[in-house]
């Protein structure tokens, strides 16, 4: 599979993520992930957390992968 296909598939997979209604008003959140490939998972999680009222969302990752230019 091409890198473009893999990226598109990852973005579709994370669109299914959801979090039940929880009030995170004013909280600072850190998302920890072992590998950041496209950033789709972290971005989706951050979006959901912000929608729940998180004041700030940070991400920490152990490593990243190198994407080929499209």
C-alpha positions as a printed Julia matrix, in Angstrom:
70×3 Matrix{Float64}:
   0.0    0.0    0.0
   1.19   3.49  -0.76
   2.02   6.01   1.95
  -0.89   8.19   0.77
  -3.31   5.28   1.21
  -1.91   4.48   4.67
  -2.32   8.1    5.76
  -5.89   8.27   4.44
  -6.76   4.97   6.14
  -5.36   6.23   9.48
  -7.39   9.42   9.24
 -10.56   7.4    8.58
  -9.81   5.1   11.51
  -9.44   7.93  14.03
 -12.64   9.6   12.89
 -14.44   6.83  14.8
 -12.91   7.88  18.14
 -15.3    9.41  20.61
 -15.37  10.21  24.3
 -18.46  10.23  26.48
 -19.56  13.58  27.86
 -17.13  14.56  30.58
 -16.49  18.1   31.73
 -12.81  18.95  31.37
 -13.3   22.69  31.79
 -10.03  24.46  32.46
  -7.93  21.3   32.64
  -4.52  20.85  31.05
  -4.18  17.47  29.34
  -1.1   15.59  28.1
  -1.58  12.92  25.44
   1.21  10.32  25.47
   1.84   8.1   22.45
   4.66   5.71  21.66
   4.87   6.54  17.94
   3.52   9.47  15.94
   3.08   8.42  12.33
   0.73  10.96  10.75
  -0.45  12.86  13.81
  -4.06  11.86  13.07
  -4.62  10.09  16.39
  -3.16  12.89  18.49
  -5.02  15.56  16.52
  -8.36  13.73  16.88
  -7.85  13.15  20.6
  -6.89  16.79  21.11
  -9.97  17.91  19.19
 -12.25  15.77  21.36
 -10.59  16.94  24.58
 -10.87  20.61  23.56
 -14.54  20.07  22.69
 -15.0   18.76  26.24
 -13.6   21.99  27.66
  -9.89  21.26  28.08
  -8.03  24.56  28.33
  -4.77  23.18  26.93
  -3.8   19.91  25.25
  -0.18  18.83  24.82
   1.29  15.75  23.17
   4.37  13.76  24.07
   5.66  11.01  21.78
   8.53   8.56  22.04
   9.39   8.66  18.36
   8.06   9.6   14.93
   8.18   8.05  11.51
   9.38   9.84   8.41
   6.64  10.39   5.85
   7.53  10.36   2.19
   6.56  13.49   0.28
   3.38  13.03  -1.73
